[in-house]
Amino acid sequence: MLLTQSQRRQLRKLAHHLKPVVIIGNAGLNENVIAEIDHALAHHELIKVRINAADKAERQLMIDRIVTATEAGWVLSIGHIAAFYRPAETPRIKLSVPNTAVP
């Protein structure tokens, strides 16, 4: 899912107060963790995930894998925290502009 800068800005404001709902530990990102993230996105639309990876490159690989596996949009990543958005069948979050962006 591709998000415009204004959509990301709007979602970052909404995600600011959220706490991580999924924590990726030392075992890394496996199918069960991806399923849990997918379930959390279906329920909440906008979530934060804590990624306990050793370095930035490894965290970015996990973020990319989450985006691909869940078909979610990447909203932000600060340190070990990343936020993702995927609209529900009946979206509760109304984005400011239509989603016609390029990353």
N, C-alpha and C positions, 0 to 999 in steps of 0.2 A: 504494500500500500504506500503510495507516494503522498506526502504532505507538503503543502506550501509553507513558506516561512511564517506567514501570518497564522496559519493553522497550528504550526509548532509552537509559536509564541502563546497562543490561546491555551493550548494543551499544557504547556509548561506552567502557566499560572494555575491551572486546575490541579496539576500534579504536585505542586509545591508542598502542600500540607499532607500528602499521602505518605504512608509508611510502606516499606517493601512487603509485598504479600508472598513472595517466593524468594528463597535464599538458595543460591547455588553454592554448595560447599566444596570441600576438597575432592569429593568424588567426581566433580565436574558436571557437565551438561549431558544427561542421558535422556532416553525416550520417556521415562517416567516424569522427569522434571519438565520436559517440553509439554507433556500431556497436562501437567498441573498448571503451567503458564497458559496453555490454551483454554483450560477450564476457567481460570481466573479472568482472562480476557473476555470470555463469553458472558461471565457474570458481571464484571465491573466496567468493561470497555477500556478504561485507562488504569494501568497498574505500574508499580515500581518493582524492580527486581534487584536484589543485591547479588553481585557477582564477585565471589571471593577467588579471583584468579591472581596468579603471581605477577603478571606484568600487563601492560596496556595492550599489547598486540594480542595476547591470549583473550583478554576481555572483549576486544573488538571482534575477534573470530566468533566468540560465543554470542555476541549481540547480532552479528550477521546471520548466524545459524538460527537464532530465535525468530528473527524477522522472516526468514525464508520458510521455516517450518510452520509458523503460526499465521503467516500472511498478515502480519500486523505492521503498523507503521512505527518507526523509531522516532521518539519524541526528544529525548535528551539522554546524555550520560555525563555524570559528574563523579569522578573517582570510581568507586565500586558500585555506584547506583545507576541504573538505566531505567527509563520509562518507555512504555509501549502503549499504542492505541490501536484498537480495532473496533469499529462500530458494531453494535448488536443488530439483530434483525429489526428491532424497533429501537433506534438509537435514542439514548437519553441525553447525550451530549450533542448539541447543535454547533457544528463548525461554522465559522464566520463566512467562508466562501466555498464554492463548490470545489471538489477535489479534482483539479485538472493540472496538477503540478508535475514538475520534473525535479528529482532530488537535488 
